[in-house]
Amino acid sequence: MARPRGVEDAVILRAAVDVIGRSGPGGLTLAAVAREVGLVPGTLVQRFGSKRGLLLALAEQAAREAEDLPVRARQGHDSPLAALEALLVSSTEHMATPEAFAHHLGFLCIDLTDPEFHRHALAVHRAQQRAVEALLGEAAGAGELRPRTDTAALAATVQAAAAGAGLVWALDRSGSLADRVRRELAAVLRAHQPHHPRPEER
Protein backbone atom coordinates (compact mmCIF):
# COMPACT_ATOMS: atom_id res chain seq x y z
CA MET A 1 0.00 0.00 0.00
CA ALA A 2 1.36 3.46 -0.87
CA ARG A 3 2.23 5.77 1.99
CA PRO A 4 -0.11 8.70 2.59
CA ARG A 5 1.61 11.81 1.34
CA GLY A 6 1.86 15.20 2.98
CA VAL A 7 4.00 14.65 6.08
CA GLU A 8 7.56 13.40 5.73
CA ASP A 9 8.95 10.75 8.06
CA ALA A 10 11.53 13.26 9.33
CA VAL A 11 8.73 15.54 10.55
CA ILE A 12 7.05 12.64 12.33
CA LEU A 13 10.31 11.62 13.99
CA ARG A 14 10.94 15.18 15.19
CA ALA A 15 7.45 15.14 16.67
CA ALA A 16 8.28 11.86 18.39
CA VAL A 17 11.30 13.54 20.00
CA ASP A 18 9.03 16.30 21.31
CA VAL A 19 6.55 13.78 22.72
CA ILE A 20 9.36 11.86 24.41
CA GLY A 21 10.58 15.11 25.98
CA ARG A 22 7.12 15.67 27.50
CA SER A 23 6.10 12.12 28.35
CA GLY A 24 9.10 9.82 28.10
CA PRO A 25 9.26 6.74 25.87
CA GLY A 26 6.81 4.95 28.15
CA GLY A 27 4.23 7.69 27.63
CA LEU A 28 4.74 7.92 23.90
CA THR A 29 1.88 6.56 21.81
CA LEU A 30 1.30 6.55 18.08
CA ALA A 31 -1.87 8.55 18.74
CA ALA A 32 0.09 11.27 20.59
CA VAL A 33 2.64 11.57 17.77
CA ALA A 34 -0.10 11.52 15.15
CA ARG A 35 -1.89 14.40 16.90
CA GLU A 36 1.37 16.34 16.95
CA VAL A 37 1.62 16.29 13.15
CA GLY A 38 -2.08 16.28 12.23
CA LEU A 39 -2.35 12.65 11.11
CA VAL A 40 -4.45 9.72 12.23
CA PRO A 41 -2.74 6.91 14.17
CA GLY A 42 -3.43 4.46 11.36
CA THR A 43 -1.08 6.41 9.11
CA LEU A 44 1.77 5.87 11.57
CA VAL A 45 0.91 2.18 11.79
CA GLN A 46 1.21 1.96 7.99
CA ARG A 47 4.60 3.68 8.03
CA PHE A 48 6.26 2.28 11.14
CA GLY A 49 4.19 -0.76 12.09
CA SER A 50 4.14 -0.13 15.83
CA LYS A 51 5.40 2.09 18.60
CA ARG A 52 8.58 0.02 18.69
CA GLY A 53 8.98 0.49 14.95
CA LEU A 54 8.64 4.24 15.35
CA LEU A 55 11.23 4.33 18.15
CA LEU A 56 13.61 2.17 16.12
CA ALA A 57 13.21 4.51 13.15
CA LEU A 58 14.11 7.38 15.46
CA ALA A 59 17.21 5.51 16.68
CA GLU A 60 18.22 4.68 13.10
CA GLN A 61 17.85 8.31 12.05
CA ALA A 62 20.03 9.46 14.96
CA ALA A 63 22.75 7.02 13.88
CA ARG A 64 22.61 8.23 10.27
CA GLU A 65 22.73 11.88 11.26
CA ALA A 66 25.65 11.26 13.62
CA GLU A 67 27.88 10.46 10.65
CA ASP A 68 27.64 14.14 9.61
CA LEU A 69 28.67 15.43 13.06
CA PRO A 70 32.22 16.53 12.09
CA VAL A 71 30.95 18.59 9.14
CA ARG A 72 28.02 20.13 11.05
CA ALA A 73 30.20 20.95 14.04
CA ARG A 74 32.65 22.99 11.95
CA GLN A 75 29.98 25.10 10.26
CA GLY A 76 30.22 28.71 11.41
CA HIS A 77 33.22 28.17 13.68
CA ASP A 78 36.82 29.06 12.85
CA SER A 79 38.02 27.79 16.23
CA PRO A 80 38.06 23.99 16.67
CA LEU A 81 37.33 24.36 20.40
CA ALA A 82 34.37 26.64 19.65
CA ALA A 83 33.10 23.99 17.24
CA LEU A 84 33.56 21.34 19.94
CA GLU A 85 31.53 23.38 22.41
CA ALA A 86 28.78 23.88 19.83
CA LEU A 87 28.76 20.15 19.10
CA LEU A 88 28.28 19.18 22.74
CA VAL A 89 25.74 21.91 23.46
CA SER A 90 23.68 20.90 20.42
CA SER A 91 22.94 17.57 22.07
CA THR A 92 21.09 19.39 24.88
CA GLU A 93 18.60 21.24 22.67
CA HIS A 94 15.68 18.92 23.50
CA MET A 95 16.45 18.85 27.25
CA ALA A 96 15.71 22.36 28.51
CA THR A 97 14.19 21.10 31.77
CA PRO A 98 15.21 18.36 34.22
CA GLU A 99 11.93 16.61 33.43
CA ALA A 100 12.71 16.52 29.70
CA PHE A 101 16.22 15.29 30.52
CA ALA A 102 14.75 12.48 32.62
CA HIS A 103 12.37 11.52 29.83
CA HIS A 104 15.17 11.31 27.27
CA LEU A 105 17.24 9.37 29.80
CA GLY A 106 14.40 6.84 29.72
CA PHE A 107 15.12 6.34 26.02
CA LEU A 108 18.78 5.76 26.88
CA CYS A 109 17.68 3.01 29.28
CA ILE A 110 16.05 1.28 26.30
CA ASP A 111 19.30 1.74 24.34
CA LEU A 112 21.24 0.02 27.11
CA THR A 113 18.96 -3.00 27.48
CA ASP A 114 17.62 -3.74 23.99
CA PRO A 115 20.20 -5.07 21.48
CA GLU A 116 18.55 -3.47 18.44
CA PHE A 117 18.48 -0.05 20.05
CA HIS A 118 21.95 -0.50 21.55
CA ARG A 119 23.46 -0.99 18.10
CA HIS A 120 22.24 2.42 16.98
CA ALA A 121 23.14 4.15 20.25
CA LEU A 122 26.66 2.76 20.04
CA ALA A 123 26.97 4.06 16.48
CA VAL A 124 25.96 7.54 17.69
CA HIS A 125 28.44 7.35 20.57
CA ARG A 126 31.31 6.31 18.30
CA ALA A 127 30.48 8.96 15.72
CA GLN A 128 30.51 11.60 18.42
CA GLN A 129 33.80 10.25 19.74
CA ARG A 130 35.36 10.53 16.28
CA ALA A 131 34.06 14.07 15.90
CA VAL A 132 35.32 15.13 19.33
CA GLU A 133 38.74 13.57 18.75
CA ALA A 134 39.05 15.17 15.31
CA LEU A 135 38.21 18.62 16.69
CA LEU A 136 40.69 18.18 19.54
CA GLY A 137 43.34 17.19 17.01
CA GLU A 138 42.59 20.33 15.00
CA ALA A 139 42.77 22.38 18.19
CA ALA A 140 46.21 20.97 18.99
CA GLY A 141 47.38 21.76 15.47
CA ALA A 142 46.02 25.30 15.72
CA GLY A 143 47.74 25.97 19.05
CA GLU A 144 44.52 25.93 21.09
CA LEU A 145 45.82 22.86 22.94
CA ARG A 146 49.32 21.85 23.86
CA PRO A 147 51.05 20.11 20.93
CA ARG A 148 51.57 16.72 22.64
CA THR A 149 48.04 16.44 23.99
CA ASP A 150 46.72 12.87 23.92
CA THR A 151 43.58 13.75 21.99
CA ALA A 152 42.14 10.22 22.08
CA ALA A 153 42.28 10.09 25.88
CA LEU A 154 41.02 13.66 26.15
CA ALA A 155 38.10 12.88 23.82
CA ALA A 156 36.95 10.10 26.15
CA THR A 157 37.19 12.45 29.13
CA VAL A 158 35.26 15.17 27.30
CA GLN A 159 32.44 12.75 26.46
CA ALA A 160 32.28 11.49 30.04
CA ALA A 161 32.23 15.03 31.43
CA ALA A 162 29.44 16.09 29.06
CA ALA A 163 27.33 13.05 29.94
CA GLY A 164 27.92 13.48 33.65
CA ALA A 165 27.11 17.18 33.48
CA GLY A 166 23.54 16.32 32.56
CA LEU A 167 23.01 14.06 35.55
CA VAL A 168 24.46 16.56 38.01
CA TRP A 169 22.49 19.43 36.48
CA ALA A 170 19.24 17.47 36.62
CA LEU A 171 19.83 17.02 40.36
CA ASP A 172 20.99 20.48 41.43
CA ARG A 173 19.03 22.37 38.72
CA SER A 174 21.43 25.30 38.71
CA GLY A 175 21.38 27.33 35.49
CA SER A 176 20.76 25.70 32.13
CA LEU A 177 22.04 22.38 30.90
CA ALA A 178 23.79 24.07 27.98
CA ASP A 179 25.67 26.37 30.35
CA ARG A 180 26.61 23.43 32.57
CA VAL A 181 28.04 21.55 29.60
CA ARG A 182 30.04 24.63 28.58
CA ARG A 183 31.41 25.01 32.10
CA GLU A 184 32.45 21.38 32.45
CA LEU A 185 34.05 21.36 29.01
CA ALA A 186 36.07 24.46 29.90
CA ALA A 187 37.21 22.83 33.13
CA VAL A 188 38.34 19.66 31.34
CA LEU A 189 40.20 21.57 28.62
CA ARG A 190 41.90 24.08 30.89
CA ALA A 191 44.73 21.77 31.91
CA HIS A 192 45.51 21.03 28.25
CA GLN A 193 45.59 24.59 26.97
CA PRO A 194 48.77 26.64 26.58
CA HIS A 195 49.50 28.93 29.47
CA HIS A 196 49.30 32.57 28.45
CA PRO A 197 50.74 34.70 31.26
CA ARG A 198 48.63 37.53 32.58
CA PRO A 199 50.21 41.00 32.19
CA GLU A 200 51.30 41.07 35.84
CA GLU A 201 53.15 37.74 35.38
CA ARG A 202 55.25 38.94 32.49
N, C-alpha and C positions, 0 to 999 in steps of 0.2 A: 504494500500500500504506500502511495506517495506521502511524504511528509506535508502537513499543512504549512503553507508559506506565510510569511509576514513577520515572524519573530525568529531571529537567528539563535542557534544553540548557545553562542557566546553570551547573548543577552540573558538567556535563561540561567546560565551558569553563574553570571554575575549576581542575578537575583537570588540564586541559591546561597551565595556567600553572604548576602545581606540577611537572609532568613536565619542562617546559622549564627550570625552575629547577634541576632535578637533572641533566638530560641535554642541554639545549640543543635548538634546533629540529631539528638534524640527528639527534639521538638519539630524538626523539619518534616514537612509532609509535601507530597506532590501538589496537593490542593493549595497549600500556602504559597508555594513557588508559582503555581499557575496564576493565582490572584495577583501576585506581584507584577506579572508581565501581561495580564489581561487575556489569559488563555483558559481553557477548561482543563481539568486534570487529565482527561482522556488523551489530550494532545501530548502531554508529557509521558504518559504510558506508552504511546506509539513511538516516541523518540528514544526514550531511555529504558523502558520496560518496567522499571520499579524504582523505589527510593534508592535502593542500593546501586542500581544502574546509574542513576543521576549523580550520586556521590562519587562513584568510580569515574564517571566522565569528568567531574570536577577535579579529581586527583590526577587524571591523565592530562587534562589541560594544564594544570600547574607544572607538571613535569615537562611538557613541551615548551611552555613559556620560559621555564628556568634556563633552557639552553641559550636563550638570548640575553641572559643577565649581563655578561661582560659588555656587550654592545650598548644595552640600555643604560647601564651604570655610567658609562663614559659620556653620554649625551649631555651637553651643557656644562661640563666640568673640565677645566684645564688641569686642575690638581687631582692626582690619583687619590689622595686621602679625602678630598671633598667628594669624589665619586663614590668612594667606599662608604662614607657616612650616608650619602643619599641612598645607596643600595640597601643598607641595613634599615634605615628609617622607612623606606618604602614598604617593608614587610609589616609595618605596624599600622598601615592606613586603615585597615578594617577593625582595629582594636582600640578605639578611642576611649573606651570605658573598661574598668576591671571586669564588668559583667560580660562584655563582648569578648574580652581576652579569655575568660573562663570558657565561654561557649566554643571558641575556636580551639582551645586546648582540648575540649572534648573530641574534636575531630582528630587531633593528634593522637589521642588515646586509641582511636580506631586504627590509625596508621601503625601504631606500635603492636597491635594485637592481631590484625588481619593481614595475612600474607599478600593478598592482592593490593591492598592499600599501602602496605609497607614498601613494596617495590617502587611505587611512584614517589612516596615520601623520601626514600633513600636517594632516588634520582635527583629530586629537588635539592636535598642536602648536599650531594656531591657537586652539583652544578654551582650552588652558592659557594662551596668551598673553593672550587676552581676560580670563580670570579674574584673572591676575596684574595686568594693567593696571587692572582695575576695583578690586581691593583696594588697589593703590597710590594710586589716585585717592581712595578712601575715607579712606585713611590721611592723605593731604594735607589733606583736608577736616576731619579730626578732630584735626589738629595733631600727628600722629605723624611727619609729614614736613614739610619746609619748604613753604610755600604755593606757590611757583613751580616746584616740582619737575617736570621733564619726565618724566611717568609712562610715556609710551610708550617713550622711550629707556631708562628705568630698567627697565622690564619685560623688554626684550630682554637687558639685562645680567644681570638676575636669572636668566632662563632659561639663559643661557650659563654662569653661575657654577654653577648647580645641576647642569647636565649635566657640566661639567668636574670638579666635585667627585667624581663617581662614578669617573671615570677615574683621578684622582690617588689617591683612597682605595683603589681596587683594586690600585694599585701599592705604595703604602707601608703599607697595611693597619693604619693607626693608628686605634684606636677603632672606632666603628660608622659606617656610611654615613649613618644618620639624623643623628648628631651632627655629622658633617662637613658635611652640607648646612646644618644650623642655623648652624654657625660661618661658613661662606662667605656665607650670606645676611646674617648680622649684619654682616660686614665690608663687604659691598656697600652696605647700607643706612646704615651709620654716617655717611658723608659727607653724607647727605641728611636727617639727622634734626636737629631743633632742638638747639642747644647749651644745656644746662642746667648752669650753673656749679656746681662743687662748693662746699661751705660755705667752704673756705679761699680760694676765688676771689672771694667776694662782698665 
